[in-house]
């Protein structure tokens, strides 16, 4: 028996394929929603919460939380309430010139005035010191009905 005439096929050397430039990975998820920073800052001036911002821009609250990590967004987010406070203070100040209740409110909050009559009595009522025979002074209040009763002794240095 003879072998059939089979020729081996020679492999031709093909040139190596050039690798293509690395492809950019496909972005997954939804397209990024744009949030106008000026609009967001004006909403924050009105003291809008994160939930209200998300509802206005049509995004999830988590989107607002994630955007706070971006410096520009965070700056506008923090600046909004401060401008709102400034506007409110300006309005209160102008209103206080026409309405005494507003002036009283501002004096209590900004100047520390109080509605405590007892504390007011202590401030308005001057005190007297009466010399005692043993060389000490006794403190009494001007408005006390019992002049003979003393609040406390105050020692003075003897010379």
C-alpha positions as CSV (number, residue, x, y, z in Angstrom):
1,X,0.0,0.0,0.0
2,X,1.1,3.3,-0.9
3,X,0.5,6.4,0.9
4,X,-1.6,9.0,-0.8
5,X,0.3,12.0,-1.9
6,X,-0.6,14.4,0.9
7,X,1.4,17.6,1.1
8,X,1.6,19.4,4.3
9,X,0.4,22.8,4.1
10,X,3.0,25.3,5.1
11,X,1.9,28.0,7.5
12,X,2.5,31.4,6.2
13,X,3.7,33.8,8.7
14,X,1.2,36.6,9.1
15,X,2.3,39.9,10.3
16,X,1.4,40.5,13.9
17,X,-1.8,42.5,14.3
18,X,-1.3,46.0,15.8
19,X,-3.1,46.5,19.0
20,X,-5.7,49.1,18.8
21,X,-5.6,52.0,21.2
22,X,-7.3,51.2,24.4
23,X,-11.0,51.9,24.2
24,X,-12.5,54.2,26.8
25,X,-14.7,52.2,29.1
26,X,-18.4,52.6,28.4
27,X,-20.1,54.8,30.9
28,X,-22.7,52.9,32.8
29,X,-25.9,54.3,34.2
30,X,-28.0,57.2,33.4
31,X,-26.7,60.4,31.8
32,X,-25.6,63.0,34.2
33,X,-28.3,65.5,35.1
34,X,-27.1,69.1,35.0
35,X,-28.0,71.2,38.1
36,X,-27.7,74.9,37.5
37,X,-25.6,76.2,40.4
38,X,-27.1,79.7,40.4
39,X,-30.6,78.3,40.6
40,X,-29.5,75.9,43.4
41,X,-27.9,78.8,45.3
42,X,-31.1,80.9,45.1
43,X,-33.1,78.0,46.3
44,X,-30.7,77.5,49.2
45,X,-31.1,81.3,50.1
46,X,-34.8,80.3,50.7
47,X,-33.5,77.6,53.1
48,X,-34.6,74.7,50.8
49,X,-33.7,71.3,52.1
50,X,-31.9,68.5,50.1
51,X,-35.3,66.8,49.5
52,X,-36.7,70.0,48.1
53,X,-33.7,70.6,45.8
54,X,-33.9,67.0,44.5
55,X,-37.7,67.4,43.8
56,X,-37.1,70.8,42.0
57,X,-34.3,69.4,39.8
58,X,-35.9,66.1,39.2
59,X,-33.1,64.0,40.7
60,X,-32.7,61.6,43.6
61,X,-31.7,62.9,47.0
62,X,-28.6,60.8,46.7
63,X,-27.6,62.8,43.7
64,X,-27.6,65.9,45.8
65,X,-25.5,64.1,48.5
66,X,-23.0,63.0,45.9
67,X,-22.8,66.4,44.2
68,X,-21.8,67.9,47.6
69,X,-18.5,66.2,47.1
70,X,-17.7,68.5,44.2
71,X,-16.0,71.7,45.3
72,X,-18.1,74.1,43.0
73,X,-21.4,72.6,44.0
74,X,-20.5,72.6,47.7
75,X,-19.4,76.2,47.6
76,X,-22.7,77.3,46.1
77,X,-24.6,75.0,48.5
78,X,-23.0,76.6,51.6
79,X,-23.1,80.2,50.2
80,X,-26.9,80.1,49.6
81,X,-28.1,80.1,53.3
82,X,-25.6,82.7,54.3
83,X,-26.9,85.1,51.6
84,X,-30.4,84.2,52.8
85,X,-29.5,85.2,56.4
86,X,-28.0,88.4,55.2
87,X,-31.2,89.3,53.2
88,X,-33.4,88.4,56.2
89,X,-31.2,90.5,58.5
90,X,-31.5,93.5,56.1
91,X,-35.3,93.1,56.0
92,X,-35.6,92.9,59.8
93,X,-33.4,96.0,60.2
94,X,-35.5,98.0,57.8
95,X,-38.7,96.7,59.4
96,X,-37.5,97.6,62.9
97,X,-37.5,101.3,62.0
98,X,-41.3,101.1,61.5
99,X,-42.4,98.5,63.9
100,X,-41.4,98.5,67.6
101,X,-42.0,94.7,68.0
102,X,-39.3,94.0,65.5
103,X,-36.9,96.4,67.2
104,X,-37.6,94.6,70.5
105,X,-36.9,91.3,68.9
106,X,-33.6,92.4,67.4
107,X,-32.5,94.0,70.6
108,X,-33.1,90.8,72.5
109,X,-31.3,88.6,69.9
110,X,-28.5,90.9,68.8
111,X,-27.9,93.0,71.9
112,X,-28.8,90.5,74.6
113,X,-31.7,92.3,76.2
114,X,-34.0,90.2,78.4
115,X,-37.6,90.2,79.5
116,X,-36.6,89.1,83.0
117,X,-38.0,91.7,85.4
118,X,-35.9,90.3,88.3
119,X,-32.7,90.7,86.3
120,X,-33.9,94.2,85.2
121,X,-34.5,95.2,88.9
122,X,-31.0,94.1,89.8
123,X,-29.5,96.2,87.0
124,X,-31.8,99.3,87.5
125,X,-31.7,99.4,91.3
126,X,-28.5,101.0,92.6
127,X,-27.0,99.5,95.8
128,X,-25.8,101.3,98.9
129,X,-23.1,100.4,101.3
130,X,-23.8,101.4,104.9
131,X,-20.8,101.5,107.3
132,X,-21.1,99.4,110.4
133,X,-19.6,100.1,113.8
134,X,-17.2,97.2,113.5
135,X,-15.5,98.7,110.4
136,X,-17.3,96.6,107.7
137,X,-19.9,97.7,105.2
138,X,-23.3,96.2,104.6
139,X,-24.9,96.2,101.2
140,X,-28.6,97.2,100.9
141,X,-30.8,97.9,98.0
142,X,-32.3,101.3,97.5
143,X,-35.8,100.1,96.9
144,X,-36.0,97.6,99.8
145,X,-38.9,98.3,102.2
146,X,-36.9,96.8,105.1
147,X,-34.0,99.1,105.3
148,X,-32.8,97.5,108.5
149,X,-32.3,94.1,106.7
150,X,-28.9,93.7,104.9
151,X,-28.1,91.4,102.0
152,X,-24.5,90.5,102.9
153,X,-21.4,91.8,104.6
154,X,-18.5,93.2,102.6
155,X,-15.2,93.3,104.4
156,X,-13.0,96.3,103.7
157,X,-9.2,96.3,104.2
158,X,-8.4,98.0,107.5
159,X,-5.8,100.7,107.3
